[in-house]
Amino acid sequence: MSHVLRVAGARLLDDRHRSGVHDVLDADPVAACMVAARVEAVGLDPWRLGGELWSHGGPAEGLCFSGANLVPLRGERAALRAFADRARRAGRACSSLVGRAELVLPMWDELSSVWGPAREVRPDQPLMTLTGMPAVPPDPHVRPVRIDELDRYLPAAVAMFTEEVGVDPRDGDGGAGYRARVAELITSGRAFARFQDGEVVFKAEIGALSRQVGQIQGVWVHPAWRGHGFGTSGTASVAVALGAMGRCASLYVNAFNSPARAAYRRVGFAQVAQFATVLF
């Protein structure tokens, strides 16, 4: 049986498979937002996509993105095994394995003996969406960050990343790569903040933006200002901005982060699926 699976293993897709891939992404727009945003922008060509899309059978039977993150999008156990097999042979180039928990965790079972141990496994991350307007008033002081504010915004972005991921994003290259990524978010109008006396009190970004969904990430409140509702009203502001763009607002959060989950529920977010992340 394993020989048959290997012969019919995960295969690389290209632009000829666009319609089938779009069908799968459109069928699960919230969970697929990260990958859909890239595919809609540049197509399936790996060089432009910054990664590869693999299928097992056709895209409708099994689909997986392999790039900076490894993201299984659809598949039964045989497909997940085939994706893990291809990922194993290619060697680990991703910083995380992320997506629907029911896909990520079985795939990690296949990979952990070779890629393990992980730095951290987060098996329960509620994926939440907001339908309609927020249930709390948005913060009128939260606005898109201007590029001339990059140096004031960056320390907050670094603090959030370090707090959330447990690694300083400036490690390795002195922060040049991370600074460039943050600058790109600002210039594309996807970084939001409330400034108080020139300092960031609240920040959040729209990390991925597909035709249907915007994924809010990097929500952070300055430690000195926590407990004042800035996280709730600030997130509501970003959700309103997404609504004005014609997108549904979504985000995912660690199950153990009770304050954040409570804040998002107050805004009106409801859980639609469970994500899991394996961090390397």
C-alpha positions in Angstrom: 0.0 0.0 0.0 2.8 2.5 0.9 4.3 1.8 -2.5 1.1 2.8 -4.2 0.9 6.0 -2.1 4.4 7.0 -3.0 3.8 6.5 -6.7 0.6 8.6 -6.4 2.3 11.0 -4.0 2.0 14.8 -3.7 2.5 16.5 -7.0 3.5 20.1 -7.7 0.7 22.3 -9.2 1.1 25.2 -11.6 -1.1 27.8 -13.3 -2.9 25.1 -15.3 -4.6 24.0 -12.0 -5.8 27.5 -11.0 -9.5 26.9 -11.2 -9.4 23.7 -9.1 -7.2 25.5 -6.5 -9.5 28.5 -6.4 -12.5 26.2 -5.8 -10.8 24.7 -2.8 -9.7 28.1 -1.4 -13.1 29.7 -2.0 -14.8 26.7 -0.2 -13.0 27.5 3.0 -12.2 31.3 2.8 -11.4 32.0 6.4 -9.0 29.1 7.1 -7.4 29.5 3.6 -7.0 33.3 3.7 -3.2 33.3 4.1 -2.7 31.1 1.0 -5.7 32.6 -1.0 -4.2 36.1 -0.6 -1.0 35.0 -2.3 -2.6 32.9 -5.0 -5.0 35.6 -6.0 -2.2 38.1 -6.2 0.4 36.1 -8.2 -1.1 32.8 -9.4 0.5 29.3 -8.8 3.9 29.8 -10.3 6.3 28.8 -7.4 8.8 31.6 -8.1 6.2 34.3 -7.8 4.2 32.6 -5.1 7.2 32.3 -2.8 6.3 28.6 -2.3 4.7 25.6 -3.9 1.2 24.2 -3.9 0.9 20.4 -3.8 -2.1 18.3 -4.5 -2.9 14.6 -3.9 -5.3 13.3 -6.4 -6.7 16.6 -7.5 -6.8 19.8 -5.4 -10.3 18.9 -4.3 -8.9 15.6 -2.7 -5.8 17.2 -1.1 -4.1 20.6 -1.2 -1.1 21.9 0.7 1.0 25.1 0.5 4.8 24.8 1.2 6.7 28.1 1.7 7.7 30.2 4.7 4.9 28.3 6.4 3.7 24.8 5.6 -0.1 25.0 5.4 -2.2 21.9 4.8 -5.5 23.1 3.3 -7.5 19.9 2.5 -7.0 16.1 2.7 -7.8 12.8 4.3 -5.0 10.9 6.1 -3.5 9.5 2.9 -3.1 13.0 1.4 -1.6 14.3 4.6 0.8 11.4 4.6 1.8 12.2 1.0 2.4 15.8 1.9 4.4 14.9 4.9 6.5 12.5 2.8 7.2 15.3 0.2 8.0 17.8 3.0 10.4 15.3 4.6 12.2 14.7 1.3 12.5 18.4 0.6 13.9 19.2 4.1 12.4 21.7 6.5 12.6 25.2 5.1 9.5 26.6 6.9 9.3 28.4 10.2 5.9 26.8 11.2 3.3 24.2 10.3 0.0 26.0 10.6 -3.7 25.6 9.6 -6.8 23.7 10.6 -6.0 21.6 13.7 -7.6 18.5 12.1 -5.0 18.7 9.3 -1.9 20.1 11.1 -1.8 17.7 14.0 -2.0 14.4 11.9 0.6 15.9 9.6 2.9 16.7 12.5 2.5 13.1 13.7 4.0 12.1 10.3 6.8 14.7 10.5 7.7 14.9 14.2 10.2 12.0 14.2 12.3 13.7 11.5 11.6 17.4 12.1 11.1 17.3 15.8 11.4 18.4 18.4 9.4 21.5 17.7 10.1 24.7 19.6 6.5 24.8 20.6 3.2 23.1 19.6 0.0 25.1 20.0 -2.7 22.6 19.4 -5.8 24.7 20.1 -6.1 28.2 18.5 -9.7 29.3 18.0 -10.1 30.7 14.5 -12.7 33.5 14.8 -14.7 35.8 12.5 -16.8 38.9 12.8 -20.0 39.1 10.8 -21.5 42.6 10.6 -20.5 45.5 12.7 -18.5 45.2 15.9 -20.5 45.0 19.2 -18.3 47.8 20.8 -17.5 51.3 19.5 -14.3 51.5 17.5 -11.4 53.6 18.8 -11.5 56.9 16.8 -7.8 57.4 17.5 -6.7 54.1 15.8 -5.6 54.9 12.2 -3.4 53.5 9.4 0.3 54.1 10.3 2.3 56.4 7.9 5.7 55.3 6.6 7.4 58.2 8.3 6.2 56.7 11.6 8.1 53.4 10.9 10.7 54.0 13.6 8.1 54.7 16.2 6.0 51.8 15.2 8.8 49.2 14.9 9.6 48.8 18.6 5.9 47.9 19.3 6.0 45.4 16.4 9.2 43.8 17.8 7.7 43.6 21.3 4.5 42.0 20.1 6.4 39.4 18.0 8.8 38.5 20.8 5.9 38.2 23.3 3.8 36.1 20.9 6.3 33.9 19.2 9.0 33.8 21.8 11.8 34.8 19.4 13.2 38.3 18.6 12.4 38.9 14.9 15.7 40.8 14.6 17.8 37.8 15.3 20.1 36.7 12.4 20.2 39.8 10.2 20.1 42.7 12.8 16.4 43.2 12.0 16.7 44.3 8.3 14.3 41.6 7.1 11.7 42.3 9.7 11.9 46.1 9.3 11.3 45.6 5.5 8.2 43.4 6.2 6.8 45.9 8.6 7.5 48.8 6.2 5.7 46.8 3.5 2.6 46.4 5.7 2.6 50.2 6.4 3.0 51.2 2.8 0.1 48.9 1.8 -2.1 50.5 4.4 -2.4 47.4 6.6 -0.7 48.5 9.8 -2.9 50.3 12.4 -2.0 52.1 15.6 -3.1 54.5 18.3 -0.3 56.8 19.2 -0.1 58.6 22.6 2.7 61.3 22.9 4.5 59.7 20.0 4.4 56.2 21.5 2.3 53.2 20.2 -0.4 52.4 22.7 -2.3 49.9 20.5 -1.2 48.2 17.3 -2.5 45.6 14.9 -2.0 44.6 11.3 -4.0 43.0 8.5 -1.6 40.2 7.8 -3.3 38.5 4.9 -5.9 40.0 2.6 -7.8 37.8 0.2 -10.8 38.8 -2.0 -13.1 37.7 0.8 -11.3 37.9 4.1 -8.8 40.0 6.0 -6.8 38.2 8.8 -6.0 40.5 11.7 -2.6 39.7 13.4 -0.1 41.3 15.8 -2.7 42.8 18.1 -0.7 44.4 21.0 -1.3 46.9 23.7 1.5 48.7 25.5 2.0 47.0 28.9 1.5 50.3 30.7 -1.9 50.7 29.0 -3.4 47.3 29.4 -6.7 46.8 31.1 -8.2 50.0 29.7 -10.1 48.5 26.8 -7.7 49.6 24.1 -7.3 46.1 22.7 -11.1 45.7 22.3 -11.8 49.1 20.8 -8.7 49.0 18.6 -9.5 45.6 17.2 -13.0 46.9 16.5 -11.4 49.8 14.5 -9.4 47.4 12.3 -12.5 45.2 11.8 -14.4 48.3 10.6 -11.6 49.2 8.2 -11.8 45.6 6.8 -15.6 45.9 6.4 -15.1 49.2 4.5 -12.8 47.2 2.1 -15.6 44.7 1.6 -13.8 41.9 3.6 -14.8 39.7 6.5 -12.6 40.2 9.6 -10.9 37.1 11.0 -8.1 36.2 13.4 -6.9 33.3 15.4 -5.8 33.3 19.0 -4.2 30.9 21.5 -6.7 29.1 23.6 -4.6 29.8 26.7 -4.8 33.5 26.1 -8.0 34.1 28.1 -7.8 38.0 28.1 -7.4 38.2 24.3 -10.2 35.7 23.7 -12.6 37.6 26.0 -11.7 40.9 24.2 -12.4 39.4 20.8 -15.7 38.0 22.0 -16.7 41.5 23.3 -15.9 42.9 19.8 -18.3 40.2 18.4 -15.9 37.6 17.0 -17.2 34.0 17.1 -15.2 30.8 16.7 -15.7 29.1 13.3 -12.8 26.5 13.4 -9.8 25.4 15.3 -6.2 26.2 14.1 -3.0 24.6 15.3 0.6 25.8 14.9 3.9 24.0 15.2 6.7 26.5 15.7 10.3 25.6 14.8 
